[in-house]
Amino acid sequence: MDYSTVGTLTDQLRALGVRRDGVLLVHSSYKSLGEVIGGPQAVVEALLAAAGTVVVPTHTPENSDPATWAHPPAPPAWWDPIRQEAAGFDAARTPASRWMGRLAELVRTWPGARRSDHPQVSFAAIGPRATAVVDEQSLTGNLGEESPLGAIYRMDGQVLLLGVGQAVNTSLHLGETRQPSPPMHTAGASLRGRGWTTWTEVDVDASDFEALGHDFEQTGAVTLGPVGAATARLMSQRAAADFATSWIPANRG
């Protein structure tokens, strides 16, 4: 078949192993799916039909300290004006970064969607467990236990990589935050109603996630299969996070 529909996508997701009434964290590339009748809306409807509660990253990394920008760098004379004048993050108003993809932004704006209020690494969710997933995310907890990732872990959720690789699997960051003495740094962002705010958090690093994910897949814990024209990877989030917790100290210098 040269195209996909809500029905065919739902069937493929269920065949892959997506649990009905489960919690599913989705990282996706819409383009990878090929021709979809109904467009991105059809994909979100299929995800909801297959899983029940759908979660996506709606990160906004551009809301960060301009002193750390590199691609391109911000002139030092701009740093204070950016900190003082940038529009503050607001969970209801601020769009997800364009790097999050079309499906993530559609989920964020879906009727009834809930979004966590972290100014850099927020998540949005739709479904019966959406509030429980996104309501706990402290500034200092960024991608750790006090974040939607930690909530999904406690709910025994699944991770779906839809046309993307392990390099974007945010659940692997749980393994970093669980280390006895993880590297820390000071982060900053603008928040609506609070202005420029700084906090200390784990300095996460995804540069080796492709290698980490490859080794995890070698254990047989990841199911690969077609969804539309894309290759999808489905896994237990607990299994991925637990593997990362052990892999990181054994493989990082």
C-alpha positions as CSV (number, residue, x, y, z in Angstrom):
1,M,0.0,0.0,0.0
2,D,1.4,3.4,-1.0
3,Y,-0.4,5.3,1.8
4,S,-1.5,4.9,5.5
5,T,-4.7,5.7,7.3
6,V,-5.8,6.0,10.9
7,G,-6.9,2.3,10.7
8,T,-3.7,0.9,9.2
9,L,-1.5,2.9,11.5
10,T,-3.5,1.7,14.5
11,D,-3.2,-1.9,13.4
12,Q,0.6,-1.6,12.9
13,L,1.1,0.0,16.3
14,R,-0.9,-2.7,18.0
15,A,1.0,-5.4,16.0
16,L,4.2,-3.8,17.2
17,G,3.2,-4.3,20.8
18,V,1.8,-0.9,21.9
19,R,-0.4,-1.6,25.0
20,R,-4.0,-0.6,25.0
21,D,-4.8,1.8,27.8
22,G,-1.0,2.2,28.4
23,V,1.2,5.3,28.6
24,L,3.3,5.8,25.4
25,L,6.1,8.3,25.1
26,V,6.6,9.1,21.4
27,H,9.6,10.6,19.6
28,S,8.8,10.9,15.9
29,S,9.6,12.1,12.4
30,Y,6.3,12.7,10.6
31,K,8.1,12.8,7.2
32,S,9.4,9.2,7.8
33,L,5.8,7.9,7.7
34,G,5.3,8.6,4.0
35,E,1.9,9.5,2.7
36,V,-0.7,9.5,5.4
37,I,-4.4,10.2,4.5
38,G,-5.5,12.8,7.0
39,G,-2.0,14.1,7.7
40,P,-0.5,14.5,11.2
41,Q,-4.0,14.5,12.8
42,A,-4.5,11.0,11.6
43,V,-1.2,9.9,13.2
44,V,-2.2,11.4,16.5
45,E,-5.6,9.7,16.3
46,A,-3.9,6.4,15.6
47,L,-1.6,6.8,18.5
48,L,-4.5,7.5,20.9
49,A,-6.5,4.6,19.6
50,A,-3.6,2.3,20.1
51,A,-2.2,3.5,23.5
52,G,-4.7,5.5,25.4
53,T,-2.3,8.1,26.9
54,V,0.2,9.7,24.5
55,V,3.2,11.8,25.7
56,V,5.6,13.8,23.5
57,P,8.5,16.1,24.3
58,T,7.7,19.8,23.8
59,H,11.2,21.1,24.6
60,T,12.2,24.7,24.1
61,P,16.0,24.7,24.3
62,E,16.3,28.1,22.8
63,N,15.0,29.5,26.1
64,S,18.4,29.3,27.7
65,D,21.3,31.4,28.8
66,P,22.6,33.2,25.7
67,A,26.1,33.0,27.1
68,T,26.1,29.3,26.2
69,W,24.8,29.7,22.7
70,A,27.1,28.4,20.0
71,H,25.1,27.8,16.7
72,P,25.2,30.7,16.3
73,P,26.7,32.4,19.3
74,A,25.1,35.5,20.7
75,P,27.3,38.6,21.0
76,P,28.1,39.4,24.7
77,A,26.4,42.8,24.4
78,W,23.1,41.0,23.7
79,W,23.2,38.7,26.7
80,D,21.6,40.9,29.3
81,P,18.9,42.3,26.8
82,I,18.0,38.7,25.9
83,R,17.7,37.7,29.5
84,Q,15.6,40.7,30.4
85,E,13.4,40.9,27.3
86,A,12.8,37.4,26.2
87,A,9.2,36.3,26.2
88,G,8.8,34.1,29.3
89,F,7.9,30.4,28.9
90,D,4.2,29.8,29.4
91,A,2.9,26.2,29.1
92,A,-0.3,27.3,27.3
93,R,1.3,29.8,24.9
94,T,4.9,28.8,24.1
95,P,5.2,26.5,21.1
96,A,7.5,23.5,21.1
97,S,10.8,24.0,19.4
98,R,10.7,23.3,15.6
99,W,13.2,20.5,16.4
100,M,10.5,18.6,18.2
101,G,8.5,17.9,15.0
102,R,5.0,18.4,13.7
103,L,3.4,15.7,15.8
104,A,4.7,17.1,19.1
105,E,3.3,20.5,18.4
106,L,0.0,19.0,17.3
107,V,-0.3,17.0,20.6
108,R,0.6,20.2,22.5
109,T,-2.4,22.0,21.0
110,W,-4.8,19.0,21.0
111,P,-8.1,19.6,22.9
112,G,-7.6,18.5,26.5
113,A,-3.8,18.2,26.2
114,R,-1.8,18.9,29.4
115,R,1.7,20.2,29.4
116,S,4.4,20.4,32.1
117,D,5.7,23.8,33.0
118,H,9.5,23.4,32.7
119,P,10.8,26.2,30.5
120,Q,13.3,24.1,28.6
121,V,12.3,20.4,28.8
122,S,8.5,20.3,29.0
123,F,6.4,17.4,27.9
124,A,2.7,17.4,26.7
125,A,0.3,14.5,27.1
126,I,-3.2,13.5,26.0
127,G,-5.4,10.9,27.5
128,P,-6.7,9.6,30.8
129,R,-3.3,9.7,32.6
130,A,-2.1,12.9,31.1
131,T,-2.4,15.0,34.2
132,A,-0.5,12.4,36.3
133,V,2.3,12.3,33.8
134,V,3.0,16.0,33.4
135,D,2.0,17.6,36.7
136,E,5.3,16.9,38.5
137,Q,8.4,18.5,36.9
138,S,10.6,20.7,39.1
139,L,13.1,23.0,37.6
140,T,16.0,21.2,39.2
141,G,14.6,17.8,38.3
142,N,14.8,18.5,34.5
143,L,14.9,15.0,33.0
144,G,15.1,12.9,36.3
145,E,12.7,11.3,38.7
146,E,10.8,14.6,39.3
147,S,9.9,14.9,35.7
148,P,7.4,13.3,33.3
149,L,10.1,10.7,32.5
150,G,10.1,9.6,36.1
151,A,6.3,9.5,36.1
152,I,6.2,7.3,33.0
153,Y,8.8,5.0,34.6
154,R,6.6,4.6,37.7
155,M,3.6,3.9,35.4
156,D,5.6,1.2,33.5
157,G,5.1,3.1,30.2
158,Q,6.5,2.4,26.8
159,V,8.7,4.4,24.5
160,L,8.1,4.6,20.7
161,L,10.8,5.8,18.4
162,L,8.8,6.5,15.2
163,G,11.2,7.0,12.3
164,V,14.0,8.3,14.6
165,G,16.9,6.6,16.4
166,Q,18.1,6.2,19.9
167,A,20.0,9.5,19.8
168,V,16.7,11.3,20.7
169,N,15.5,8.8,23.3
170,T,15.1,11.1,26.3
171,S,14.3,8.3,28.7
172,L,18.0,7.4,28.6
173,H,18.6,10.6,30.6
174,L,17.1,8.9,33.6
175,G,20.2,6.8,33.7
176,E,22.4,10.0,33.9
177,T,20.4,11.5,36.7
178,R,20.6,8.3,38.8
179,Q,24.4,8.3,38.9
180,P,25.9,8.8,42.4
181,S,27.7,12.1,41.5
182,P,26.4,13.3,38.1
183,P,28.0,16.4,36.6
184,M,26.0,19.5,37.5
185,H,25.6,23.0,36.0
186,T,23.7,26.2,36.4
187,A,20.9,26.7,33.8
188,G,18.8,29.7,33.1
189,A,15.6,30.6,31.3
190,S,12.9,33.2,31.1
191,L,9.5,32.4,32.8
192,R,6.3,34.3,32.2
193,G,5.6,36.3,35.4
194,R,8.9,35.5,37.0
195,G,11.5,36.9,34.5
196,W,15.0,35.4,34.2
197,T,15.4,32.5,36.6
198,T,18.4,30.3,37.3
199,W,18.8,26.9,38.9
200,T,21.2,24.0,39.3
201,E,20.5,20.7,37.5
202,V,22.2,17.6,36.2
203,D,24.3,18.4,33.1
204,V,22.8,15.8,30.7
205,D,24.6,14.6,27.6
206,A,23.0,12.7,24.7
207,S,26.2,12.5,22.6
208,D,26.6,8.8,23.2
209,F,23.0,7.7,23.1
210,E,23.2,6.1,19.7
211,A,25.9,3.8,21.1
212,L,24.0,3.3,24.3
213,G,20.8,2.5,22.4
214,H,22.6,0.2,20.0
215,D,23.9,-1.9,22.9
216,F,20.4,-1.9,24.5
217,E,18.9,-3.2,21.2
218,Q,21.4,-6.0,21.2
219,T,19.8,-7.4,24.4
220,G,16.6,-8.1,22.4
221,A,14.5,-5.7,24.5
222,V,13.5,-3.5,21.5
223,T,10.8,-4.5,19.0
224,L,11.3,-3.2,15.5
225,G,8.6,-3.0,12.9
226,P,6.9,-0.9,10.2
227,V,4.5,1.9,10.9
228,G,3.6,3.6,7.7
229,A,6.8,3.9,5.7
230,A,8.8,4.3,8.9
231,T,10.8,1.9,11.0
232,A,9.5,2.0,14.5
233,R,11.2,0.9,17.7
234,L,9.1,0.0,20.8
235,M,10.5,-0.7,24.2
236,S,9.7,-0.7,27.9
237,Q,10.8,2.6,29.3
238,R,11.8,0.9,32.6
239,A,14.1,-1.5,30.7
240,A,15.7,1.3,28.7
241,A,16.3,3.5,31.7
242,D,17.6,0.7,33.9
243,F,20.0,-0.4,31.1
244,A,21.2,3.2,30.8
245,T,21.8,3.4,34.5
246,S,24.3,0.5,34.3
247,W,25.7,1.3,30.9
248,I,26.8,4.9,31.6
249,P,29.3,4.3,34.4
250,A,30.8,1.4,32.5
251,N,31.2,3.3,29.2
252,R,31.8,6.9,30.0
253,G,35.3,8.0,31.0
